[in-house]
Amino acid sequence: MWLKYFVLILLFLQTLYANIEINSSVDGNLTNEEVLLINAKKESQKYAKIKKDRDTLKTLKMQISDENMWIKSYASYLTALDVKNNLDKIKKRIKYLSRHAKNASDKSELNALIDKQKILATQVDNLKGDFALAPFSELITPPNIEKIPEISNPFDILGGYSLIKTFDANFEEYKKKKEALQNLIKTLQTQLRVYNHLALLDTVHDYKKDIKRQKLQLEMFRRALDTMNVTMNVYQKRLDVAEVNIHKSIKRQIYGLVKITIIIFLIFLIFFLLKLIVKKYITDNERFYMANKIITFANFTIIILVLFFNYIENVSYIVTILGFASAGIAIAMKDWFMSLLGWLVIVFGGSIHVGDRIRVDLNGMKYVGDVLDVSLLRITILEDITLTSIMQNRRAGRIIFIPNNYVFTKMIANYTHNSLKTVWDGIKITITFDSNHKKAMHLVKEITKKYSKGYTDITRKQLNKLRQNYSLKNTNVEPRIYSFIASNGLDIEAWYLTNAYGTLTLRSVISADIVDAFNAEDDITIAYPTQKLNVSMHNENAIEHNHELV
């Protein structure tokens, strides 16, 4: 209202000023031509101002781009209102025609309006968000701050910092929206002033609609800015509270991580000192290796338990879940669990140790080698050159991996169990029936005694130690000589004790000495597969051949 009176006062002053100038020109004895020139000059200046204002409006409209988010939202709002108004009109018209339609033209119009109503109703549903609450509801509403996830372990620390960065980025984006709205309002205010100035200068065109539309648009944006100012303050305080809580949780986890690190370091230090003590006081390599493995296993077990009880809040709940899932896990991972159980049997039962020489019967094959490692899931052995390698496999030097569960289902023989490091080995040699077999058996016995004497004494001591754990009846360790009748001679079997790791070497030496001893005797002949051919040259009747008697 005040603007209207302001415009009328300006028009009155302008008319008064023109009359004064005309009167002054008459009083000054100016001619009519001079008066016309003065008026023409004034009109030219007025048109120049009008043109300048119009150019300014074009520049301002270019500044207010159609791509501006606020302008697009406002245009969508206007479109939604227009669609809603049209839909209301169509509904009224449909209601009227439904009651008063008489001819075919009215019915055709009614059907067309019903189809149009469906189309507009769909558009209203799509545009509902643009005018249901406010024209700028999506823009003035800050991003939703969801429930902050609990930072319960060190791995969540990075997620906490990432969440803080997300909050800061959302706040900056919201702040940029507010700044864009402020700049838009300033531009619209300038545009409104130009429209008012044009309304004073240009009496030919009517700018009332433009001024009204501009005022309405400016008022909508001002309301949005006021709402945004209040919302931004609340949103910033909520973000501050959320970030403070996240920082507290991160500090708590960092403190806990440092504490756990110190505890783990102390555990490592204690077990490292234990390993040094074991290394100093245990000289036996096998015992040292097993003690070292047990210390390492206990070390990692304690560390896992410390981490488990520190970061698992409801242990009983997890135990319950594992109890229900144990059946399925046991079936799905049967071999794995059996291997773990086999490891416990091997380690605590003492049946196999690292360094033992063992033989494993597996899928029709026999593997003989030395145990390199006994892990949680498998035994690792290095295949050596043995009689089994020579007679059956024709291979040696392979690394064989045997699952621990094979101790329950497969044949595993230990050649060096406990303190026993010797095994019985045998040599068979065949002599002819007419040989002096008593002398041959005596020679074989003397040779085997000669080379196996050291192993015999060692074995006697080892068997005395085994009596503490096992019931031993036959403890004869002297070489044993046997003779058996065979198809092509007399078999002499010589059995003697030898080192479990060097059976082939002693077998080779003894075999060579026996052969040399038998060959030196005239009444001992080594038997081997032979054939005897008997040819008779005597015939009672002479045979004629080439006219001669043969």
C-alpha positions in Angstrom: 0.0 0.0 0.0 2.8 2.4 0.9 4.4 1.7 -2.4 1.3 2.8 -4.3 1.2 6.2 -2.4 4.9 6.6 -3.1 4.4 6.2 -6.8 1.5 8.7 -6.8 3.7 11.3 -5.0 6.5 10.9 -7.5 4.1 11.4 -10.4 2.7 14.5 -8.8 6.2 16.0 -8.2 7.2 15.2 -11.8 4.1 17.0 -13.2 4.7 20.0 -10.8 8.3 20.2 -11.9 7.3 20.2 -15.6 4.8 23.0 -15.1 7.3 25.0 -13.2 9.8 24.6 -16.0 7.2 25.6 -18.6 6.2 28.7 -16.6 9.8 29.6 -16.1 10.3 29.3 -19.8 7.3 31.5 -20.5 8.5 34.0 -18.0 11.9 33.8 -19.6 10.4 34.6 -22.9 11.3 31.1 -24.5 10.0 30.2 -27.8 7.8 27.2 -28.5 10.6 25.5 -30.5 12.9 25.8 -27.5 10.2 24.3 -25.2 9.7 21.4 -27.6 13.4 20.7 -27.7 13.6 20.7 -23.9 10.6 18.2 -23.7 12.1 16.0 -26.5 15.4 15.9 -24.6 13.6 14.8 -21.4 11.7 12.1 -23.3 15.0 10.8 -24.8 16.6 10.6 -21.3 13.5 8.8 -20.0 13.6 6.2 -22.8 17.3 5.7 -22.2 16.6 5.0 -18.5 13.9 2.6 -19.5 16.2 0.7 -21.9 18.9 0.6 -19.3 16.4 -1.0 -16.8 15.3 -3.5 -19.3 18.9 -4.5 -20.1 19.4 -4.8 -16.3 16.4 -7.1 -16.1 17.8 -9.3 -18.9 21.1 -9.5 -17.1 19.4 -10.5 -13.8 17.3 -13.1 -15.5 20.4 -14.6 -17.0 22.0 -14.7 -13.6 19.0 -16.5 -12.3 19.6 -19.7 -14.3 16.9 -22.2 -14.9 19.3 -24.8 -13.5 19.3 -23.2 -10.1 18.0 -25.7 -7.6 15.7 -23.2 -5.9 14.2 -21.9 -9.1 13.6 -25.4 -10.3 11.9 -26.3 -7.1 9.8 -23.2 -7.2 8.8 -23.9 -10.8 7.9 -27.5 -9.9 5.8 -26.1 -7.0 3.9 -23.8 -9.4 3.4 -26.6 -11.9 2.0 -28.8 -9.1 -0.4 -26.1 -8.0 -1.5 -25.5 -11.6 -2.1 -29.2 -12.1 -4.0 -29.4 -8.8 -6.2 -26.4 -9.7 -6.9 -27.9 -13.1 -7.8 -31.2 -11.5 -10.2 -29.4 -9.1 -11.9 -27.7 -12.0 -12.2 -30.9 -13.9 -13.7 -32.6 -10.9 -16.3 -29.9 -10.6 -17.1 -30.1 -14.3 -17.4 -33.9 -14.1 -19.7 -33.6 -11.2 -21.9 -31.2 -13.0 -22.0 -33.2 -16.3 -22.7 -36.4 -14.3 -25.9 -34.8 -13.2 -26.9 -32.7 -16.2 -25.5 -34.4 -19.2 -28.3 -34.8 -21.7 -27.0 -35.0 -25.3 -24.2 -37.0 -26.9 -21.9 -34.0 -26.8 -22.1 -33.7 -23.1 -21.5 -37.4 -22.6 -18.5 -37.2 -24.9 -17.1 -34.3 -23.0 -17.7 -36.2 -19.7 -15.7 -39.2 -21.0 -12.9 -37.0 -22.1 -12.8 -35.2 -18.8 -12.7 -38.5 -16.9 -9.7 -39.7 -19.0 -8.0 -36.3 -18.4 -8.7 -36.6 -14.7 -6.9 -39.9 -14.5 -3.8 -38.4 -16.2 -3.8 -35.4 -14.0 -4.3 -37.5 -10.9 -1.2 -39.5 -11.8 0.7 -36.2 -12.2 -0.5 -35.0 -8.9 0.7 -38.2 -7.2 4.1 -37.7 -8.8 4.3 -34.0 -7.8 2.7 -34.5 -4.4 6.0 -33.9 -2.6 6.4 -30.5 -4.2 3.3 -28.9 -2.6 2.1 -31.2 0.1 4.1 -29.5 2.9 6.1 -26.7 1.4 7.5 -25.8 -2.0 11.1 -26.3 -0.8 10.6 -29.1 1.7 13.4 -31.3 0.2 15.9 -28.4 0.0 15.3 -26.9 3.5 15.3 -30.3 5.2 18.8 -31.3 6.3 20.2 -34.8 5.8 18.8 -37.2 8.3 21.2 -38.1 11.1 20.6 -41.8 11.7 21.4 -43.7 14.8 25.2 -43.6 15.2 26.6 -47.1 15.0 28.4 -48.3 18.1 32.2 -48.3 17.8 32.9 -51.6 19.6 36.3 -52.6 18.2 39.4 -51.0 16.6 38.2 -51.8 13.1 35.3 -49.4 13.6 37.6 -46.5 14.2 38.1 -45.8 10.5 34.3 -46.1 10.1 33.9 -43.5 12.9 36.2 -41.0 11.2 34.5 -41.7 7.8 31.1 -40.9 9.5 32.5 -37.6 10.8 33.7 -36.7 7.3 30.2 -37.6 5.9 28.6 -35.3 8.6 30.9 -32.4 7.7 30.3 -32.9 4.0 26.5 -32.9 4.5 26.7 -29.8 6.6 28.8 -28.0 4.0 26.4 -29.0 1.3 23.5 -27.7 3.3 25.4 -24.5 4.0 26.0 -24.0 0.2 22.3 -24.4 -0.4 21.6 -21.6 2.1 24.3 -19.4 0.5 22.8 -20.0 -2.9 19.3 -19.1 -1.5 20.7 -15.8 0.0 22.3 -14.9 -3.3 19.1 -15.6 -5.1 17.1 -13.4 -2.7 19.5 -10.5 -3.3 19.1 -10.9 -7.0 15.3 -11.0 -6.8 15.3 -7.9 -4.6 17.4 -6.1 -7.2 15.0 -7.3 -9.9 12.0 -6.0 -7.9 13.6 -2.6 -7.6 14.2 -2.4 -11.3 10.5 -3.4 -11.9 9.4 -0.6 -9.6 11.6 1.9 -11.4 10.3 0.8 -14.8 6.7 1.2 -13.5 7.5 4.9 -12.7 9.2 5.6 -16.0 7.3 3.5 -18.5 3.6 4.5 -18.4 2.9 2.6 -21.6 3.4 -0.9 -20.3 1.7 -2.4 -17.2 4.2 -4.0 -14.8 1.7 -4.7 -12.0 1.5 -8.4 -12.7 5.3 -8.7 -12.9 5.7 -6.8 -9.6 3.1 -9.0 -7.9 4.6 -12.2 -9.2 8.1 -11.0 -8.1 6.8 -10.1 -4.6 5.2 -13.5 -4.2 8.2 -15.3 -5.3 10.5 -13.2 -3.1 8.2 -13.8 -0.1 8.3 -17.6 -0.6 12.1 -17.6 -0.8 12.4 -15.3 2.3 10.2 -17.7 4.3 12.3 -20.6 3.1 15.5 -18.8 4.2 14.0 -18.1 7.7 13.1 -21.7 8.1 16.5 -22.7 6.9 18.3 -20.4 9.4 16.4 -22.0 12.3 16.8 -25.6 10.9 20.5 -25.0 10.3 21.2 -24.0 13.9 19.4 -27.1 15.2 21.1 -29.4 12.6 24.5 -28.0 13.6 23.9 -28.7 17.3 22.8 -32.2 16.5 25.9 -32.8 14.4 28.1 -31.4 17.2 26.6 -33.8 19.7 27.0 -36.8 17.3 30.6 -35.9 16.5 31.4 -35.5 20.2 30.0 -39.0 20.9 31.9 -40.5 18.0 35.2 -38.9 19.2 34.5 -40.3 22.8 34.0 -43.8 21.4 37.1 -43.6 19.2 39.2 -42.4 22.2 37.9 -45.3 24.3 38.7 -47.8 21.5 42.2 -46.3 21.1 42.8 -46.5 24.8 41.6 -50.1 24.8 43.8 -50.9 21.8 46.9 -49.5 23.5 46.1 -51.5 26.6 45.6 -54.7 24.6 48.9 -54.0 22.7 50.8 -53.7 26.0 49.2 -56.9 27.4 50.1 -58.8 24.2 53.6 -57.4 24.2 54.0 -58.6 27.8 52.7 -62.1 26.9 55.2 -62.3 24.0 58.0 -61.2 26.3 57.1 -63.8 28.9 56.9 -66.6 26.4 60.1 -65.4 24.8 61.9 -65.7 28.1 60.4 -69.2 28.5 61.8 -70.2 25.2 65.3 -68.9 26.2 65.0 -70.9 29.5 64.0 -74.0 27.5 66.8 -73.6 25.1 69.3 -73.2 27.9 68.2 -76.2 30.0 66.9 -78.7 27.4 69.7 -80.1 25.3 67.8 -82.9 23.6 66.7 -81.6 20.2 63.4 -83.5 20.1 62.4 -82.5 23.6 63.4 -78.9 22.8 61.4 -78.9 19.5 58.3 -80.2 21.3 58.6 -77.8 24.2 59.0 -74.9 21.7 55.9 -76.0 19.8 53.9 -76.2 23.1 55.1 -72.7 24.2 54.2 -71.2 20.8 50.8 -72.8 20.9 50.1 -71.7 24.4 51.3 -68.2 23.5 48.9 -67.7 20.6 46.0 -69.4 22.5 46.3 -67.0 25.4 46.5 -64.0 23.0 43.3 -65.2 21.2 41.5 -65.6 24.5 42.6 -62.1 25.6 41.2 -60.6 22.4 38.1 -62.8 22.6 37.1 -61.8 26.1 38.0 -58.1 25.5 35.9 -57.5 22.4 33.1 -60.1 22.9 30.6 -58.6 25.3 28.1 -61.4 25.6 30.2 -64.5 25.7 27.4 -66.8 26.9 25.3 -65.8 23.9 28.1 -66.8 21.5 28.6 -70.0 23.4 24.9 -70.8 23.0 25.0 -70.1 19.3 28.1 -72.3 18.9 26.4 -75.0 20.8 23.5 -75.0 18.4 25.8 -74.8 15.4 28.2 -77.5 16.7 26.3 -80.4 15.1 26.4 -78.9 11.7 30.0 -77.7 12.0 31.0 -81.2 13.2 29.5 -82.8 10.2 30.7 -80.3 7.7 34.2 -80.2 9.1 34.5 -83.8 10.4 38.0 -84.4 9.0 39.3 -81.1 10.3 38.0 -81.8 13.8 39.3 -85.3 13.7 42.7 -84.0 12.7 42.7 -81.6 15.7 41.8 -84.5 17.9 44.5 -86.6 16.3 47.0 -83.8 17.1 46.0 -83.9 20.7 46.5 -87.7 20.8 49.9 -87.4 19.1 51.2 -84.5 21.2 49.9 -85.6 24.6 50.0 -89.4 24.0 53.6 -89.2 22.9 53.2 -91.8 20.1 55.0 -89.7 17.5 57.6 -87.1 17.9 59.5 -84.8 15.6 62.6 -86.7 14.3 61.0 -90.1 14.6 61.2 -92.5 11.7 57.8 -93.8 10.8 56.1 -95.9 8.1 52.6 -95.0 6.9 50.4 -97.4 4.8 48.3 -95.2 2.7 46.1 -96.3 -0.3 48.2 -99.4 -1.0 51.5 -97.4 -0.8 54.0 -97.5 2.0 56.0 -94.4 2.9 59.0 -94.5 5.3 60.6 -91.2 6.4 61.5 -88.9 9.2 59.0 -86.6 10.9 59.8 -83.0 10.1 56.8 -81.3 11.8 53.6 -82.2 13.7 51.1 -79.3 13.1 47.5 -79.0 14.2 46.2 -80.7 11.0 49.0 -82.9 9.6 52.3 -84.7 10.0 55.0 -83.8 7.6 57.7 -86.4 6.9 60.7 -86.5 4.6 60.9 -89.8 2.7 64.3 -91.5 3.0 66.1 -94.2 1.0 65.0 -97.4 2.7 64.4 -101.0 1.7 60.8 -100.0 1.1 61.9 -97.3 -1.4 64.1 -99.8 -3.2 61.7 -102.8 -3.3 58.4 -101.0 -3.8 58.3 -97.2 -4.4 61.4 -96.7 -6.4 61.2 -93.1 -5.2 62.6 -91.2 -2.3 63.2 -87.7 -1.0 59.6 -86.6 -1.2 57.8 -84.5 1.4 54.8 -86.5 2.5 51.8 -84.8 4.3 49.7 -87.1 6.4 46.5 -85.8 8.1 46.5 -86.3 11.8 43.2 -88.2 11.7 45.0 -91.1 10.1 46.3 -92.2 13.5 42.7 -93.5 14.1 42.2 -95.2 10.7 45.5 -96.0 9.1 48.6 -98.1 9.9 51.4 -95.9 11.2 54.5 -97.7 12.5 57.1 -95.8 14.5 60.7 -97.2 14.2 62.1 -94.9 16.9 59.4 -94.7 19.5 60.3 -93.3 22.9 64.0 -94.0 23.6 64.2 -97.0 21.2 66.4 -96.0 18.2 67.2 -99.5 16.8 65.2 -102.0 14.8 65.7 -105.7 13.8 66.9 -106.2 10.2 67.4 -109.6 8.5 69.5 -111.1 5.7 68.7 -114.4 3.9 71.3 -116.4 2.0 70.8 -119.9 0.5 73.4 -122.7 0.4 73.3 -126.0 -1.3 72.1 -129.2 0.5 75.6 -130.7 0.4 77.2 -127.7 2.1 78.4 -127.7 5.7 75.4 -125.8 7.0 76.6 -125.8 10.7 79.8 -124.0 9.7 77.8 -121.6 7.5 75.4 -120.7 10.4 78.4 -120.2 12.7 80.1 -117.9 10.3 76.9 -115.9 9.8 76.4 -115.6 13.6 80.0 -114.4 14.1 79.8 -111.8 11.4 76.4 -110.4 12.6 77.7 -110.3 16.2 80.8 -108.4 15.0 78.8 -105.6 13.3 75.8 -105.4 15.6 77.5 -105.5 19.0 77.2 -101.8 19.6 73.6 -101.7 18.7 72.9 -104.7 20.8 74.3 -103.0 23.9 72.3 -99.8 23.2 69.1 -101.7 22.7 69.5 -103.6 25.9 69.7 -100.3 27.9 66.7 -98.8 25.9 64.5 -101.9 26.6 65.2 -101.6 30.3 63.9 -98.0 30.2 60.8 -99.2 28.3 60.0 -101.6 31.0 58.7 -98.6 33.1 55.9 -98.0 30.6 55.4 -101.4 28.8 55.2 -105.1 29.7 58.2 -106.7 27.9 58.7 -110.5 28.0 61.2 -111.3 25.4 64.2 -108.9 25.8 66.8 -111.0 23.9 68.9 -108.6 21.9 71.6 -111.0 20.5 71.7 -111.8 16.8 69.4 -114.7 15.8 70.3 -117.3 13.2 67.7 -119.6 11.6 67.8 -122.3 8.9 65.0 -123.4 6.8 64.7 -126.0 4.0 63.9 -124.5 0.7 63.3 -125.9 -2.8 66.8 -125.2 -4.1 68.8 -125.4 -0.9 69.0 -124.4 2.7 68.0 -120.8 3.7 70.0 -119.2 6.4 68.2 -116.2 8.1 70.3 -113.8 10.1 68.5 -111.2 12.2 70.4 -108.5 14.1 69.8 -105.0 15.6 70.8 -102.0 13.7 70.3 -98.2 13.7 66.8 -97.4 12.5 68.2 -94.6 10.3 71.0 -96.7 8.7 69.7 -100.2 8.1 70.8 -100.3 4.4 74.4 -99.4 5.2 74.9 -102.2 7.8 72.9 -104.7 5.6 75.3 -104.0 2.7 78.4 -104.5 4.8 77.2 -107.7 6.5 76.0 -109.1 3.1 79.4 -108.6 1.5 81.3 -110.2 4.4 79.0 -113.3 4.4 79.6 -113.8 0.7 83.3 -113.5 1.2 83.3 -115.9 4.1 81.3 -118.5 2.2 83.5 -118.3 -0.9 86.6 -118.8 1.2 85.3 -122.2 2.4 85.5 -125.3 0.2 82.6 -127.1 1.9 80.1 -124.2 1.6 78.5 -123.4 -1.7 76.1 -120.6 -2.2 73.0 -121.9 -4.0 71.3 -120.1 -6.8 68.8 -121.2 -9.5 70.7 -123.8 -11.7 69.9 -126.5 -14.2 71.7 -129.9 -14.7 71.7 -131.6 -18.2 72.3 -135.4 -18.3 73.5 -136.7 -21.8 73.8 -140.6 -22.4 76.0 -141.6 -25.4 75.4 -145.5 -25.0 73.0 -147.3 -27.5 72.5 -151.0 -27.9 71.8 -151.0 -31.7 74.1 -149.3 -34.2 72.7 -146.7 -36.4 73.7 -146.5 -40.1 74.6 -143.1 -41.3 76.1 -142.3 -44.7 76.7 -146.0 -45.3 78.6 -146.3 -42.0 77.7 -147.8 -38.6 77.6 -145.3 -35.8 
